[in-house]
Amino acid sequence: MAFSALRVLKEGLTGNSGWTPHWRDPAPKDEYDVVIIGGGGHGLATAYYLAKDHGITNVAVLEKGWIGGGNVGRNTTIVRANYMMPGNSEFYSHSLKLWEGLEQDLNYNVMHSQRGQITLFNSDGARDAAMRRANAVINQGDDAELLSVGQLKKTLPYLDYDQTRFPIYGGMLYRRAGTARHDAVAWGLARGADRRGVDIIQNCEVTGIDTQGGVVQGVQTSRGPIRAKKVAIVVAGRSAQVAAMAGMRLPIESHVLQAFVTEGLKPCIDHVVSYGMLGHFYISQSDKGGLVFGGNLDGYASYAARGNLPMAEHVCEAAMTLMPMIGRAKMLRSWGGIMDMSSDGSPIIDKTHIDGLYFNGGWCYGGFKAIPASGNCYAHLIAQDRPHPAGAGFRLDRFATGRGLMDEEGTGSQHNLH
Ligand SMILES: Cc1cc2nc3c(=O)[nH]c(=O)nc-3n(C[C@H](O)[C@H](O)[C@H](O)COP(=O)(O)OP(=O)(O)OC[C@H]3O[C@@H](n4cnc5c(N)ncnc54)[C@H](O)[C@@H]3O)c2cc1C
């Protein structure tokens, strides 16, 4: 069913009785050309672009829970293209361009809102680093603008500029950055893939990967074995566990990242604002009015999708330091997601040592913005057995050879610091 203004009007006048489910609920077949393990944003985008760009539709997405239950439905939804390292820079630029056409492409309102992101800096050194990043972004063909304190005061009047501990020196504005509604992204991609013939199979956990003589044969699942010519792993926080089913040991650790949301408020924060002092802090206001914010990882490896109280306190401390007005808001919910932290902080989209087995992961806490390009590049790799130019730097062997590492944060091989 196609969405249009006319359709919405008609359904509104006829009791909304004509809407049908967005995707089918098929039983798994015995065999597929491609099996995708993981129905998060990246898995669904891969299925969507396999069908749309490469005409490969005999595809199953196997999801152990439900669509949108993983990190794709748990993140703070910031979409931006301000990466600096060659490899990352062109990839995120590609992703932002895909975001800009995604709603028309999917015929689905993913509420992509290019409200602009402002990254604050609080020292001369931080301003230099911000300028360097901005110049790299501009060289890539994207946009960045330096804002003075005077300009910031007009744009973000609610910040505490008078604090002596971390005075604000200025900010970098990325106008095309913003947010999108996370669930809608998963639902829109699922619907788009399903309409092209992809089977989306929920409540189907992959428990084993079958190989013979170095060639993939299929997967074992909680709903029986499924044969496949190609198997694509894309399970975010569960990457190490699922890759271990094929005997692989990955340069990835899983860590918890929390997010927080307040009660719904009248519109007061127009941009995404991020702040590097006191750890890390970022905030935006959702379309429902809640202030959505977060900080750094909890700091230890874990598979628990919930976080610790010290980090909650730390994030609230940063929020109060930056914008004391937030102390008047009531915090409504907090939750955690399991982040697949790679040792250089950049992702992997590559073949594996097993013929027909592919791996996509290591998105750390930045994979929401990557969803369209990740799916686009992974589908290209699976269909054509050669990397897409925009994702060609995300090779798995860089961790073994040391060549082509993309340490965006410059923190060295410490998963929890990226
Ligand atoms: C609190 C928080 C804030 C974040 N904020 C941002 C942000 O502002 N901007 C940004 O760009 N990124 C952000 N991220 C990161 C982003 O959400 C992730 O990098 C991205 O969603 C990961 O990819 P995914 O959507 O495919 O993951 P997921 O949605 O987690 O998908 C993986 C799926 O694999 C399934 N799976 C696992 N094991 C199996 C198995 N054995 N068999 C079958 N299925 C399996 C899981 O159930 C899951 O549904 C944030 C993350 C969190 C937690």
The ligand as an SDF file (V2000), in Angstrom:
LIG
                    3D

 53 58  0  0  0  0  0  0  0  0999 V2000
   21.7800    4.8560   23.7040 C   0  0  0  0  0  0  0  0  0  0  0  0
   22.2880    4.8510   22.2900 C   0  0  0  0  0  0  0  0  0  0  0  0
   22.4380    6.0480   21.6000 C   0  0  0  0  0  0  0  0  0  0  0  0
   22.9210    6.0630   20.2990 C   0  0  0  0  0  0  0  0  0  0  0  0
   22.9320    7.2390   19.6180 N   0  0  0  0  0  0  0  0  0  0  0  0
   23.2940    7.2660   18.3180 C   0  0  0  0  0  0  0  0  0  0  0  0
   23.1890    8.4770   17.5920 C   0  0  0  0  0  0  0  0  0  0  0  0
   22.7500    9.5030   18.1160 O   0  0  0  0  0  0  0  0  0  0  0  0
   23.5940    8.4820   16.2940 N   0  0  0  0  0  0  0  0  0  0  0  0
   24.0770    7.3700   15.6980 C   0  0  0  0  0  0  0  0  0  0  0  0
   24.4700    7.4460   14.5380 O   0  0  0  0  0  0  0  0  0  0  0  0
   24.1340    6.1780   16.3550 N   0  0  0  0  0  0  0  0  0  0  0  0
   23.7380    6.0990   17.6470 C   0  0  0  0  0  0  0  0  0  0  0  0
   23.7670    4.9100   18.3310 N   0  0  0  0  0  0  0  0  0  0  0  0
   24.3110    3.7140   17.6660 C   0  0  0  0  0  0  0  0  0  0  0  0
   23.3360    2.9980   16.7720 C   0  0  0  0  0  0  0  0  0  0  0  0
   22.0990    2.8570   17.4100 O   0  0  0  0  0  0  0  0  0  0  0  0
   23.9170    1.6200   16.4110 C   0  0  0  0  0  0  0  0  0  0  0  0
   25.2480    1.7290   15.9790 O   0  0  0  0  0  0  0  0  0  0  0  0
   23.1310    0.9370   15.2960 C   0  0  0  0  0  0  0  0  0  0  0  0
   21.7290    1.0120   15.5400 O   0  0  0  0  0  0  0  0  0  0  0  0
   23.5760   -0.5230   15.2020 C   0  0  0  0  0  0  0  0  0  0  0  0
   23.0840   -1.1550   14.0700 O   0  0  0  0  0  0  0  0  0  0  0  0
   21.6490   -1.8930   13.9750 P   0  0  0  0  0  0  0  0  0  0  0  0
   20.5780   -0.8740   13.8820 O   0  0  0  0  0  0  0  0  0  0  0  0
   21.7060   -2.8400   12.8610 O   0  0  0  0  0  0  0  0  0  0  0  0
   21.6120   -2.6390   15.3760 O   0  0  0  0  0  0  0  0  0  0  0  0
   20.4540   -3.4340   16.1020 P   0  0  0  0  0  0  0  0  0  0  0  0
   19.1490   -2.7120   15.9920 O   0  0  0  0  0  0  0  0  0  0  0  0
   20.9380   -3.7630   17.4720 O   0  0  0  0  0  0  0  0  0  0  0  0
   20.3360   -4.7340   15.1970 O   0  0  0  0  0  0  0  0  0  0  0  0
   21.0030   -5.9490   15.4140 C   0  0  0  0  0  0  0  0  0  0  0  0
   19.9430   -7.0270   15.4840 C   0  0  0  0  0  0  0  0  0  0  0  0
   20.5500   -8.3070   15.4620 O   0  0  0  0  0  0  0  0  0  0  0  0
   19.7150   -9.1690   16.2120 C   0  0  0  0  0  0  0  0  0  0  0  0
   20.4550  -10.3740   16.5730 N   0  0  0  0  0  0  0  0  0  0  0  0
   21.5050  -10.4860   17.4250 C   0  0  0  0  0  0  0  0  0  0  0  0
   21.8910  -11.7580   17.5080 N   0  0  0  0  0  0  0  0  0  0  0  0
   21.0930  -12.4770   16.6780 C   0  0  0  0  0  0  0  0  0  0  0  0
   21.0020  -13.8490   16.3540 C   0  0  0  0  0  0  0  0  0  0  0  0
   21.8230  -14.7550   16.8840 N   0  0  0  0  0  0  0  0  0  0  0  0
   20.0440  -14.2470   15.4720 N   0  0  0  0  0  0  0  0  0  0  0  0
   19.1840  -13.3300   14.9260 C   0  0  0  0  0  0  0  0  0  0  0  0
   19.2330  -12.0150   15.2150 N   0  0  0  0  0  0  0  0  0  0  0  0
   20.1720  -11.5860   16.0780 C   0  0  0  0  0  0  0  0  0  0  0  0
   19.3410   -8.3130   17.4240 C   0  0  0  0  0  0  0  0  0  0  0  0
   18.1900   -8.8190   18.0810 O   0  0  0  0  0  0  0  0  0  0  0  0
   19.1290   -6.9500   16.7980 C   0  0  0  0  0  0  0  0  0  0  0  0
   17.7790   -6.6880   16.4890 O   0  0  0  0  0  0  0  0  0  0  0  0
   23.2970    4.8530   19.6550 C   0  0  0  0  0  0  0  0  0  0  0  0
   23.1280    3.6520   20.3410 C   0  0  0  0  0  0  0  0  0  0  0  0
   22.6250    3.6310   21.6340 C   0  0  0  0  0  0  0  0  0  0  0  0
   22.4160    2.3300   22.3470 C   0  0  0  0  0  0  0  0  0  0  0  0
  1  2  1  0
  2  3  1  0
  2 52  2  0
  3  4  2  0
  4  5  1  0
  4 50  1  0
  5  6  2  0
  6  7  1  0
  6 13  1  0
  7  8  2  0
  7  9  1  0
  9 10  1  0
 10 11  2  0
 10 12  1  0
 12 13  2  0
 13 14  1  0
 14 15  1  0
 14 50  1  0
 15 16  1  0
 16 17  1  0
 16 18  1  0
 18 19  1  0
 18 20  1  0
 20 21  1  0
 20 22  1  0
 22 23  1  0
 23 24  1  0
 24 25  2  0
 24 26  1  0
 24 27  1  0
 27 28  1  0
 28 29  2  0
 28 30  1  0
 28 31  1  0
 31 32  1  0
 32 33  1  0
 33 34  1  0
 33 48  1  0
 34 35  1  0
 35 36  1  0
 35 46  1  0
 36 37  1  0
 36 45  1  0
 37 38  2  0
 38 39  1  0
 39 40  1  0
 39 45  2  0
 40 41  1  0
 40 42  2  0
 42 43  1  0
 43 44  2  0
 44 45  1  0
 46 47  1  0
 46 48  1  0
 48 49  1  0
 50 51  2  0
 51 52  1  0
 52 53  1  0
M  END
$$$$
